[in-house]
Amino acid sequence: MLPANAKKQDSINLEVTTPSLNEKIAEAPTDSVEDRLDKINSTFIQAPKNDVVQESRSGLADYDPAHGATSPKLFLYNVISKAAKDVYELEVEQIDNPVPLLSNQLTFKPQKGPLEKIHIWNALQMNFSETLPEHGQNVNKYDVALINPIIDGTFRGGKENFRIMLDPTHRHSHLPFMQPFIQDFYVETTRIPHTRVLLGNSRPGVGVEGAQSPYNLAFINRSQIARNLANIRKFGVRVRGDYSLMDYDTGFYSSSTNFTDFFPGYEYDAWLNFKPLGKTDGRYGKPVVGAGIQSGEKHGMSYYLTGVYAGYQYKKFWTKFEYARANGSNGGSGLSDKRSQGLFVTAAYRLTKRLEILARYDQFDPDRAVNNNNQREYTIGSNYYIKGQALKLIFNYIYCQNDSKPDSHRLMMGTQIVL
């Protein structure tokens, strides 16, 4: 029997239909109406309250036009919308290293396990070229020059890291797909101050531009000495150091490239740069001078290369010069016993934080034993950095002057996207 002070209100709000509810009421006949309502409600499974919508990884509440802004049904739409907004608002002025557009969205920090951080990203380059020979028919070409899915990871403690970089653009008709498919594949430690020790497959430090990342190149194509004598990956142990007044890159490698052989021979590379104004914080510019060697043997054939470099950067202006001389080589153009040499000089100026203009003179002699076979390239171009190196437009005009074949003109337009 209900207390008198609850007569009408209780009869309206309480409809007891199960023995368990009647028992709860009978056990506390002197409770207030509010207390008894709480006890009755506690017998039901309560649906979770939806007053606060949990934010997704992208930071936006899920949006569904049919159910309002709190529906979880369009999580993917939410993530893409937030990522697009972040990319649009991203401000990137430095161009020394590419900042991936989706760096925050594709960086994960596991709470357990051996990895402290893992970053998944991708680099894409697409080029269109029109070649106009002075004698002959025009040739135009669209080229997906680069597709690199990359996984960067840091082991717990932050002292060791790894990289896996793949290349699904099969360009070598004489090689099986899987051999050039794996590009970078290494583990690296930074436990020694100013020093990185690497074990695995990487791009050796042969020359300055030859060892440079493709995402930081000033032109669509590397210089001739870089693309012929370097620009290849090999497996070995590599040590790099970076100090205020100097940096170095040295390593012992297998002379095999693209995993074509287990160990056909050895290779030793060493490069040293001096930075005489490295302690002045760039107030007087950043001059760099360097030199290096490469010495190796593959299938009984020896090769040897020497190179020198000079560069200077001051505010919006930079320039660089590099010379290489090879007695046999094992670079991008393959194993060769030819005695080649070449040089290039580049000058560039950033008109605005987005627009850069540049020019290069590039000369290469593929065989010093043969007369009149020099190849010269005169290039002018521009880079428009929409979002730094992560999103840029490239234009190059190249006049190709050849001693042994007709000269030609080439127009090249490219895009680079780093996600």
C-alpha positions in Angstrom: 0.0 0.0 0.0 1.4 3.4 -1.0 1.8 6.2 1.5 -0.9 8.8 1.6 1.4 11.7 0.6 2.0 10.0 -2.7 -1.6 9.2 -3.8 -2.2 10.9 -7.1 1.4 11.4 -8.1 2.3 7.8 -7.5 -0.7 6.4 -9.3 0.2 8.5 -12.4 3.9 7.8 -12.5 4.2 4.2 -11.3 2.8 1.3 -13.1 4.2 -1.9 -11.5 3.7 -5.0 -13.6 6.4 -7.4 -12.4 7.0 -9.0 -9.0 10.5 -7.6 -8.8 9.2 -4.1 -8.9 6.5 -4.8 -6.3 9.1 -6.2 -4.0 11.2 -3.1 -4.3 8.2 -0.9 -3.4 7.2 -3.1 -0.6 10.7 -3.1 1.0 10.7 0.7 1.3 7.1 1.9 1.8 8.2 5.0 3.6 10.5 6.2 0.8 9.7 9.4 -1.1 8.4 9.2 -4.6 11.7 10.3 -6.0 13.6 7.5 -4.1 11.2 4.9 -5.3 11.4 6.1 -8.9 15.2 5.8 -8.7 14.9 2.2 -7.4 12.5 1.2 -10.2 14.6 2.8 -12.9 17.6 1.0 -11.6 16.0 -2.3 -12.7 16.2 -1.3 -16.4 19.3 -1.3 -18.6 19.9 2.3 -19.4 20.9 3.4 -22.9 24.1 5.5 -22.9 23.5 9.2 -22.9 24.3 11.0 -26.1 24.7 14.5 -24.6 28.5 14.5 -25.4 29.6 13.2 -28.8 33.1 11.6 -28.7 35.4 13.2 -31.2 36.9 11.0 -33.8 40.6 10.9 -34.6 40.0 13.7 -37.0 38.6 16.0 -34.3 35.1 16.4 -35.8 31.8 15.0 -34.6 30.4 12.5 -37.1 27.9 14.1 -39.5 24.8 12.6 -41.1 22.4 14.9 -42.8 19.5 12.7 -42.0 20.2 12.3 -38.3 22.0 15.5 -37.3 25.6 16.1 -36.4 25.9 13.4 -33.8 25.4 10.2 -35.9 28.4 7.8 -36.1 27.3 6.5 -39.5 29.6 8.7 -41.6 32.9 8.3 -39.8 34.9 8.2 -43.1 33.2 11.4 -44.3 34.1 13.1 -41.1 37.7 12.0 -41.3 38.1 13.1 -44.9 36.4 16.5 -44.2 38.6 17.3 -41.3 41.8 16.1 -43.2 40.8 18.4 -46.1 40.4 21.3 -43.8 43.7 20.7 -42.1 45.5 20.5 -45.5 43.9 23.7 -46.7 45.0 25.5 -43.5 48.5 24.0 -43.5 51.2 26.6 -43.7 54.6 25.3 -44.9 57.4 27.7 -45.9 60.5 25.6 -45.3 61.4 23.3 -48.2 64.5 21.5 -46.8 62.3 18.4 -46.0 58.9 17.5 -47.2 56.1 17.8 -44.5 53.5 15.2 -45.5 50.0 16.8 -45.9 48.4 14.1 -43.7 51.2 13.7 -41.2 49.0 14.2 -38.2 46.2 11.9 -39.5 48.5 9.1 -40.5 50.8 9.1 -37.4 49.9 6.5 -34.8 51.3 6.0 -31.3 50.5 2.5 -30.0 50.1 2.2 -26.2 51.7 -1.2 -26.1 54.2 -3.2 -28.1 57.7 -2.5 -29.4 56.7 0.6 -31.4 56.5 4.0 -30.0 55.3 5.7 -33.2 54.5 4.7 -36.7 53.9 7.0 -39.7 52.4 5.8 -43.0 52.8 8.2 -45.9 53.1 8.2 -49.7 54.9 10.3 -52.3 53.7 10.8 -55.8 55.3 12.5 -58.8 53.7 12.9 -62.2 55.4 14.5 -65.3 54.5 15.5 -68.8 57.2 16.2 -71.3 57.4 17.4 -74.9 60.6 16.8 -76.7 61.3 18.8 -79.9 64.4 17.5 -81.7 65.9 19.9 -84.2 65.7 17.1 -86.8 63.0 14.6 -86.5 59.5 14.1 -85.0 58.2 15.5 -81.7 57.8 13.1 -78.8 55.4 13.7 -75.9 55.2 11.6 -72.9 53.1 11.4 -69.7 55.0 9.6 -66.9 54.0 8.6 -63.3 57.6 9.2 -62.3 57.3 8.1 -58.7 54.9 6.3 -56.4 56.5 5.5 -53.0 54.4 4.0 -50.2 56.5 4.5 -47.1 56.3 3.3 -43.5 58.5 5.0 -40.9 58.6 3.6 -37.4 60.2 4.5 -34.1 60.9 1.8 -31.5 60.0 2.4 -27.9 62.6 4.6 -26.3 63.1 6.7 -29.4 66.7 5.7 -30.1 66.0 3.2 -33.0 63.9 3.6 -36.1 63.2 1.9 -39.3 61.9 2.6 -42.8 60.2 0.5 -45.5 59.8 2.2 -48.9 58.3 0.5 -51.9 58.2 1.3 -55.6 55.3 -0.4 -57.6 56.2 1.5 -60.8 58.0 -1.4 -62.6 60.5 0.4 -64.9 63.1 -2.4 -65.5 62.1 -4.8 -68.2 65.1 -7.0 -67.5 64.4 -7.3 -63.8 61.7 -9.3 -61.9 59.0 -7.1 -60.4 60.1 -7.8 -56.7 63.7 -6.8 -57.1 63.2 -3.0 -57.6 59.9 -3.1 -55.7 61.8 -2.9 -52.3 63.7 0.4 -52.2 64.6 1.5 -48.6 64.6 -1.3 -46.1 66.7 -0.5 -43.0 67.0 -0.1 -39.3 68.8 2.9 -37.8 70.1 3.8 -34.3 70.9 7.3 -32.9 72.4 6.3 -29.6 75.7 8.0 -30.4 75.3 11.8 -30.3 75.3 13.5 -33.7 75.6 10.1 -35.4 73.2 7.7 -37.2 74.2 4.1 -37.8 72.2 2.3 -40.4 71.9 -1.4 -41.4 70.0 -2.3 -44.6 69.1 -1.1 -48.0 69.5 2.6 -48.7 70.8 5.2 -51.1 74.6 5.5 -50.5 76.2 8.9 -50.2 77.8 9.2 -53.6 78.0 12.9 -54.3 75.6 15.5 -52.9 72.8 15.4 -55.4 73.3 11.7 -56.0 72.4 11.0 -52.4 69.6 13.6 -52.2 66.0 12.5 -51.6 63.9 12.8 -54.8 61.3 14.8 -52.9 63.8 17.7 -52.3 65.2 18.0 -55.9 65.2 21.4 -57.4 64.5 20.1 -61.0 62.4 17.3 -62.3 65.5 15.4 -63.4 68.7 14.9 -61.4 72.0 16.2 -62.9 73.7 13.8 -65.4 76.5 12.8 -63.0 73.9 12.1 -60.3 71.6 10.0 -62.5 74.4 8.1 -64.2 77.0 7.6 -61.5 74.8 7.5 -58.3 71.0 7.4 -57.6 70.9 3.7 -56.7 70.3 1.7 -53.5 72.6 -0.9 -52.0 72.7 -3.1 -48.9 75.3 -2.5 -46.2 76.3 -0.7 -43.0 76.2 3.1 -43.2 77.3 5.8 -40.7 76.3 9.4 -40.9 77.4 12.3 -38.7 76.1 15.9 -38.5 78.0 18.5 -36.5 77.9 22.3 -36.6 81.1 22.6 -38.7 81.0 19.3 -40.7 79.0 16.3 -41.7 80.0 13.0 -43.2 78.5 9.9 -44.9 80.4 6.7 -45.1 79.6 3.0 -45.5 80.5 -0.5 -46.6 78.0 -2.1 -49.0 77.5 -5.1 -51.2 78.0 -3.9 -54.8 74.7 -5.6 -55.8 71.8 -3.3 -56.7 68.1 -4.1 -56.5 68.9 -7.4 -54.8 70.0 -8.9 -58.1 72.9 -10.8 -56.4 73.7 -11.9 -52.9 77.3 -10.5 -52.7 78.9 -10.0 -56.1 81.6 -7.8 -54.6 82.2 -4.9 -52.1 81.8 -1.2 -52.2 83.2 1.6 -49.9 81.7 5.1 -50.1 82.8 8.2 -48.1 81.8 11.8 -48.3 82.8 14.7 -46.1 81.4 18.3 -46.0 82.8 21.3 -44.2 80.6 24.1 -43.0 83.0 27.0 -42.1 80.2 29.4 -40.9 78.2 26.7 -39.2 78.3 28.5 -35.8 77.0 31.8 -37.1 73.3 30.9 -37.4 73.3 31.7 -41.1 73.9 35.5 -40.5 76.5 35.5 -43.3 75.0 32.7 -45.3 75.7 28.9 -45.3 78.8 28.0 -47.3 79.6 24.3 -47.7 82.5 22.6 -49.4 83.0 18.8 -49.7 84.7 15.9 -51.4 84.3 12.1 -51.5 85.3 8.8 -53.1 83.7 5.6 -54.1 85.7 2.4 -54.6 84.2 -1.0 -55.4 84.4 -4.3 -57.3 81.5 -6.3 -58.9 81.9 -9.6 -60.8 85.6 -9.0 -61.1 85.3 -5.5 -62.5 86.7 -2.6 -60.4 85.4 0.9 -60.4 86.5 4.1 -58.7 85.0 7.6 -58.4 86.0 10.9 -56.9 83.9 14.1 -56.5 84.0 17.6 -55.2 81.2 20.0 -54.2 80.7 23.7 -53.2 77.5 25.3 -52.2 76.3 28.6 -50.7 72.9 29.7 -49.4 72.0 33.2 -48.2 68.4 34.1 -47.4 66.4 33.6 -50.6 69.4 32.8 -52.8 71.3 29.5 -53.2 73.8 28.0 -55.6 75.7 24.7 -55.9 78.5 23.2 -58.0 79.5 19.6 -58.2 82.1 17.7 -60.3 82.6 13.9 -60.5 85.2 11.8 -62.3 84.8 8.0 -62.6 87.1 5.2 -63.8 84.3 2.7 -64.1 81.0 3.1 -62.3 78.2 1.2 -60.7 75.4 3.8 -60.5 72.0 4.5 -62.1 73.2 3.6 -65.6 74.5 0.2 -64.5 77.9 -1.4 -64.1 80.4 0.1 -66.6 84.1 0.2 -67.2 83.9 3.5 -69.1 85.9 6.5 -67.8 83.3 9.2 -67.5 83.2 12.7 -65.9 80.8 15.6 -65.6 79.8 18.7 -63.7 76.9 21.0 -63.0 76.3 24.4 -61.5 72.9 25.6 -60.3 71.6 29.0 -59.1 68.2 29.7 -57.7 66.2 32.6 -56.0 62.9 32.6 -54.2 60.9 35.5 -55.5 58.2 34.8 -52.9 57.6 32.2 -50.2 55.9 30.1 -52.9 57.6 30.9 -56.1 61.2 30.0 -56.9 63.1 30.5 -60.2 66.3 28.6 -61.1 68.8 27.7 -63.8 71.4 25.0 -64.3 74.3 24.2 -66.6 74.9 20.5 -66.8 77.7 18.7 -68.8 78.5 15.0 -69.0 81.2 13.0 -70.9 80.1 9.3 -70.8 83.5 8.1 -72.1 86.7 10.2 -71.9 88.4 7.7 -74.4 86.0 8.9 -77.1 86.2 12.4 -78.6 83.3 14.7 -79.3 80.6 12.9 -77.3 79.8 15.5 -74.6 76.2 16.0 -73.6 75.2 19.4 -72.3 71.9 20.5 -70.8 70.9 24.1 -70.2 67.8 24.3 -67.9 65.7 27.1 -66.7 62.7 26.5 -64.5 60.4 27.4 -61.7 58.9 25.7 -58.6 55.6 26.8 -57.1 55.4 25.6 -53.5 51.7 25.4 -52.7 52.3 23.5 -49.5 56.1 23.3 -49.4 57.6 20.2 -50.9 54.4 18.3 -50.1 52.4 20.0 -52.8 54.3 21.8 -55.6 54.1 22.5 -59.3 57.3 22.3 -61.4 58.2 23.7 -64.8 61.5 23.0 -66.7 62.7 24.0 -70.1 65.8 22.1 -71.2 68.0 22.7 -74.2 69.9 19.5 -74.9 73.1 20.0 -76.8 74.9 16.9 -78.0 78.2 16.5 -79.8 77.3 13.2 -81.4 73.5 13.5 -82.1 70.9 16.2 -83.0 70.2 18.8 -80.4 66.7 19.0 -78.9 64.4 21.2 -76.8 62.4 19.7 -74.0 59.4 21.1 -72.0 58.6 19.4 -68.8 55.8 20.0 -66.3 55.4 18.1 -63.1 53.5 17.8 -59.9 54.6 16.4 -56.5 52.2 15.3 -53.8 53.4 14.0 -50.4 50.5 12.6 -48.3 
